[in-house]
Amino acid sequence: MTDKLFKKWDEWIGIIYWDIHNALSITRYIFKEVKDIVENNPKINKHNVFYEFLGSVYVRSALIGIRRHVKISEDSISFAGFLKEIYKNPEILSRERFINLYKEIGEDEYLASEVFDNLVGKGKSYVDPDQVNSDLKKLKEKAKKCETYADWSVAHIDKRAIKELPSFKESEFKDLDSCIDFLGKLVKDYYFLIRALDVPVLRKPQYDWKSIFRERWLS
């Protein structure tokens, strides 16, 4: 049962990592790069409904991406659901298992133990369930405004008034950015715990994706 659950988590963390990377981190990166292009070019830096469209599409996409990972459902994979399962079965992410993972990739056992100390706490035999629960609570707190907005204004139209909107325009997307940054940090840490591999939160495109902006779009 223990190995079966770990195998499921290993599968989940791969899916969760790529979803957070592609649906949130890379999307935000591209949106902000395009935003910089517009702001640094006086010829196009003027009011245009097309920019409002781009901003709206990005915000709605990011909101749904965040919402997907803070909802817990038996028939779907989410980061919140992943953390909840670890909280209930913390002993599965043990020091022994982590050290064995390090050995498999040819790393030193002492180094593995030291890394585990840094991740979960010095001398602990397995991941601290209180820390996992704290991570889950912080994630939900950071996502609260964004999730509420997604529920009421993106997923469907709601007649109820929204008392406090996420500060997307007035504070440079700070609520959205804070939540995406926290999700990125968490997925990086738990990916390390599950696979003993350090992965980047953002892999930038390895080709010149901005080349399309050097071409004339209208004939």
N, C-alpha and C positions, 0 to 999 in steps of 0.2 A: 504494500500500500504506500509506503514511504517513497520508494523509487518511482512508483507510478505517478504520484502527486508531483514529485520533483520534475519528472519528464514533462508533465502538463505545464508546469510553471516555465520550464525551459522553452517550450513551444510558445507560450503566451508572451514571454518577455521579448522574443524576437518579433512577434506581430506588433506588440505595443510600441517597441522602439521604432520600427519603420513607420508606423502610423503617426507617431508624434513627430518624427523627423520630417516626413513628407507632407503631412496635412497641416502641421503647425510651424515647425522651425524653417523649413525651406520656403514655405509659402510666405511667411513673414519676411524672410530675407529678400525674396524677389520683390515683394510689395514695397519694402522700404528703399530698395535700390532704385526702383522706378520712381518712387516719390522724390528721391534725391536728384534724379535726372531732371525731373520737372522743375524742382525748386531752384536748380542751378542753371537753368536756361531761361533767360528773360523772354525769349520769343514764344515760349509755350507756357510759361508760368503765369497763367491768367485763369480766371474763372471759366470752367467748362464742365458741362454735365457729365462728360466722359470720365473725369476724375472722380466725381461723386459716385459714378457707377463702379469704378475700380475699388474705391474705398468701401463701398457697401458690400461688394462681392467678397472682398478680403475679410471684413469684419464678420459677416455672416458665416463664412466658411470656418474661420477660427473659432467662433462661438460654438458651432456645432461640433467641431473637433474636441473642444474642451468638454462640452456637455457629454460627449460619448465616453469620456474617461472618468467622469465623476459619478455616472449612473451605475448602479449595481443591479445586474439582471442575470438570472440563471442561464438564459439562452444567448448571452453575448459576452464578449471579452472586453474588459475595461481595466484601467489601471487601479481604480478604486476596488474593483472586485478581486484583482490580483493581490492587493495589499491586505484585504480582508481575509483571504485564504491563508496568507503568510502569518497574519496575526493569530489565527486559530491553530496553526501548526508550525510555530517558529523553530522547533527542534530540527526540522528537516534541513534548514539552512545552517548547518553546523560547521564548526571550525574544521573538523576532520574531513568533511566533504569538500570544503573550500581548499584545504591543503592538497587533497588528492587531485583536484582539478588543476592546481598549479603544477603538480608533479607531472601530470599528463602532457602539459605544454613545455616541460623541461625546465621549470623554474625551481628555485631553491625553497626548501621547506621552511627555513627560518624566515625568509622574506615573505612567504605566504602567510605565516602566522602574524607577522608584523602588519601586513596589509589588512588582515582580518581585524586586528586590534583597532586600526584606524577607522574601519568601516562600522563596526558594531560595538566597540568598547574593549578596553584592555582586559584580557583574561577570560572573556565570556566564552562559553562553550557553544553558543548558538546566538542567532540574531535576537535582539531584545524586543519582545512583543510590545512593550510600552513605547519604544521608539517607532515601531511600525505603525502603531495606533496614532501616535503623535503626527507622523508623516501624513496619514490619511486625513486626520482632522485639519491639518494646515492646508492640505490640498483643497478640501471642501470649503474652508474659509476663504481662500484666495479665489476660488471659482464661483463663490456664492453670487456676487453681482452679475458676473458673466452668464452663469447658468440661469439665473432668474430672467435676464434679458432674453436669452435664447428660448426659454420656455414660453414667454409671453409675446415676444415680438418677432421671432424668427421661425420657430417650429409651427406656430399658429398665431392668429390674431386674437388677442384677449381683450375683453372689455374693461378689465380692472386697470387702474392707473399704476404706473411704475413710479414708486416714490423716489428711487435713487438709481439713476442710470450709470453704467460704467463710463468713466471719463475718457472716452475715445478721442474726441476732438480737443477738448479744453486742456488736457494734460498729456498730449502725445501718446495716447493709447496706454496709459500707465497701468490700468487694471488688467487689461488683456495681456500686456507684456509681462507683468509680474506673474501671472498664472502660467504663461507659456514657459517662462524662465524656470519656475519652480518644478513644473512637470519635466522639463529637460534635465534638471539636476537629479530628480528622483529616478528617472528611468536610467540615467547613466550609472547611478549608485547601485541600483538593484540588478542591472545588467551585469555589473561587475561581480555582485554576490552570486548570481546564478551561473555565469559562464567564465568568471575569472578573466574577463577581457575588458579592456578600457576602450570605449567607443566614443567618438565625437558626437556632440549633440546636433551639430550641423555639418553636413558634408556639402560644400558648395559645388555647383555644377562645374565639371572639369572641361567645359568647352565655352566658347565665346557666345553665351546666350544673349548678350546685349547687341549682337551684330544686326539683329532685325531693326534696331532703332537707327541704324546708319543707312537704311534704305528708305526710299520715298514710298509711302504707303498708298498715295493716290496718284493715278496716272494722269 
